[in-house]
Amino acid sequence: MKYSDPLSILVLLLLSGFANSQNIQFIYIHYETDNITATVGLQLEATYSSTTGDVCANGIDDSIANLVCQDFYNEVYGTVSSAFPALQATGTVTTDYPTSMMNPIAFGDIDCSAGIDACTGRPKANCNSDGGLLAVKCIIPVPECYHPSQVMLNNPINTSIPSGGYYLTGHPVTCNNGNFTPICSSVNIGPIERLAFCAYTTGVLNGGFNGAPSGVTVPPPTLRFNNTVSNQFSCPGSYLNCSGNSVMGSCPNGYAIVTCQKVCADSDNSTLFNNQTTVVDGINYHIGIPQFCAGGTYARVCNDGTNYPGYGLIFCRGAGFAFGDLLPSNSSLAQTLYSGSPQGIIYLSNFTCSGDENCDENSSFATNPQCYTGQLETILRCSPGIPCNGSKLYLHNNMTRIVNGREIVSGIPLYCVDGAFYASLRNDGSHTQAGLNYLCQSMGFDNTSVTLPHDSSVYGTAPVGTAYYSSFSCPPNANTVDDCDALSSNNQQCLAGTMDLVLQCSRAAPIVTPSATPSATCRPTPSGSTSVLANGVTVSVLVALILAVLLLS
């Protein structure tokens, strides 16, 4: 016996006993298939008044055999017959297969005119004088496919490439009424549709492109039926949700061609495609499109607003840099970087992270068409870091006032991370007051703080390449700022320097005792006056006023 079609095991399991109808039972005596049809041989038994006996052949013609086979098909192949009602089994009386007496009595003169479930018959001692034991041959159509979302490349051609990978090129087909139907070249096959064809054909979620590689000729598809085609096909929202139509006729411009590919070795480490290098304040910044390999295909993250805000830094670190941030996608630079991108790239959305280095959880394939045209490219600016000199935590571009014995200092809080790059806070109201107070306390000020509006003409901006964070908070038992938590932010206003947080800290001013003879290098500050300290440079406001009066006079 041959067992090469997907339903063979199902048949064997179900026919290890009897497949029961009301009066007729089927005994399996033969099975074979050529993957287009299954041929099943059945010997029949009948039960009348709780007595079961063999069925004699006399009085049974092909019309009854046909009913028997259709009933058998509906019971054993029930899922298939309900999914594809156009597929019907046919049956004939046969003597091709050996039969044997299964019961001590038999039934002859079978009459099924009232239906296969209401047959009648007469008891017989045996079937020797009634045409022998009855056997029927059932011809059952075997579907090529079982669900409308089932797709594949028909008769694909494998082409090796020097990198050790391959191209797999063929005609895409879709499942209709149990048979594969070729798709016309007029159909717009997008990236999600290609993903479906490649996944079902190769078993890997890799990308591809429309058409064939240079020099590759694709043979015509091998089809059961050549009189139907599909001129509508799509996978809305998911590569698992595909469907196409089936119409009588042909494709005026031929069949569609799709190529699946394996062109790289899978790796979580990213590289910067088309990267450019710029130098700012002596620091090299590398700008490009982060790209890695998944399923043998280059993969990127679509900057569609669904991803973890801090993945820019994580990607840059994966590429060997210390720091990274996101740049806008809607720029001429983005289109320049996208130019020359390889074929068959897959794009991901919902790129989430559970930690600083684990950023590939729960991602999905991007469905926005703009992801695949360079309009929503992720553009990263990576650098080896900005060496932090001096204090690990300080107020950048700080201004100091001494008022009524209080030293009040304001500036942009900067924190040096790993001695390599600066981190600052986004002025978005998300930080806890206790956390901001702790920043002041960590710099030697009182445990109080005030957030001021950012005036770039006074405080400037944080250094280029500063990483921004929101939701800064510290536990009550924090020993250092390293014990505090924050969320990475890629807000473009932060990167443009318009949302820097300005923090004001204060403490008791140091007591200055005037010398008996004031010198030019040591001038006491009169009570009630104000001095301004700009990055360590002290200027007496009172002296400035005196000079102004002298000049006016």
Stockholm file with secondary structure:
# STOCKHOLM 1.0

chainA/1-553         MKYSDPLSILVLLLLSGFANSQNIQFIYIHYETDNITATVGLQLEATYSSTTGDVCANGIDDSIANLVCQDFYNEVYGTVSSAFPALQATGTVTTDYPTSMMNPIAFGDIDCSAGIDACTGRPKANCNSDGGLLAVKCIIPVPECYHPSQVMLNNPINTSIPSGGYYLTGHPVTCNNGNFTPICSSVNIGPIERLAFCAYTTGVLNGGFNGAPSGVTVPPPTLRFNNTVSNQFSCPGSYLNCSGNSVMGSCPNGYAIVTCQKVCADSDNSTLFNNQTTVVDGINYHIGIPQFCAGGTYARVCNDGTNYPGYGLIFCRGAGFAFGDLLPSNSSLAQTLYSGSPQGIIYLSNFTCSGDENCDENSSFATNPQCYTGQLETILRCSPGIPCNGSKLYLHNNMTRIVNGREIVSGIPLYCVDGAFYASLRNDGSHTQAGLNYLCQSMGFDNTSVTLPHDSSVYGTAPVGTAYYSSFSCPPNANTVDDCDALSSNNQQCLAGTMDLVLQCSRAAPIVTPSATPSATCRPTPSGSTSVLANGVTVSVLVALILAVLLLS
#=GR chainA/1-553 SS CCCCSTTHHHHHHHTTSCEECSSEEEEEEEEEECSSEEEEEEEEEEEETTEEEEEBSTTCCHHHHHHHHHHHHHHHTHHHHHHCTTCCCEEEECCSSCCCCCSSCEEEEEECTTCGGGCEEEEESCSTTTTSBCEEEEEEECCSCSSTTCEEEEEEEEEECTTSCEEEEEEEEEEETTEEEEBBTTSCCCHHHHHHHHHHHHSSCCCEEESCCTTCCCCCCCCSCSSEEBSCEECSSCTTSCEECCEESCCTTCBCCEEEEECSCCEEEEEEEEEEEEEETTEEEEEEEEEEEETTEEEEECCSSCSCTTHHHHHHHHTTCSEEEEECSSSHHHHHHHTTCCTTCEEEESCBCSSSSCCCBTCEECCCGGGGGTTTCCEEEEESCCCCCSCSEEEEEEEEEEETTEEEEEEEEEEEETTTEEEEEBCSSCSCHHHHHHHHHHTTSCSCCEEECCCHHHHCCCCTTCEEEEEEECCTTCSSGGGCEEEEECCHHHHTTSSBCEEEEEEECCCCCCCSSCBTTBCCCCTTCCEEEETTEEEEHHHHHHHHHHHHC
#=GC SS_cons         CCCCSTTHHHHHHHTTSCEECSSEEEEEEEEEECSSEEEEEEEEEEEETTEEEEEBSTTCCHHHHHHHHHHHHHHHTHHHHHHCTTCCCEEEECCSSCCCCCSSCEEEEEECTTCGGGCEEEEESCSTTTTSBCEEEEEEECCSCSSTTCEEEEEEEEEECTTSCEEEEEEEEEEETTEEEEBBTTSCCCHHHHHHHHHHHHSSCCCEEESCCTTCCCCCCCCSCSSEEBSCEECSSCTTSCEECCEESCCTTCBCCEEEEECSCCEEEEEEEEEEEEEETTEEEEEEEEEEEETTEEEEECCSSCSCTTHHHHHHHHTTCSEEEEECSSSHHHHHHHTTCCTTCEEEESCBCSSSSCCCBTCEECCCGGGGGTTTCCEEEEESCCCCCSCSEEEEEEEEEEETTEEEEEEEEEEEETTTEEEEEBCSSCSCHHHHHHHHHHTTSCSCCEEECCCHHHHCCCCTTCEEEEEEECCTTCSSGGGCEEEEECCHHHHTTSSBCEEEEEEECCCCCCCSSCBTTBCCCCTTCCEEEETTEEEEHHHHHHHHHHHHC
//
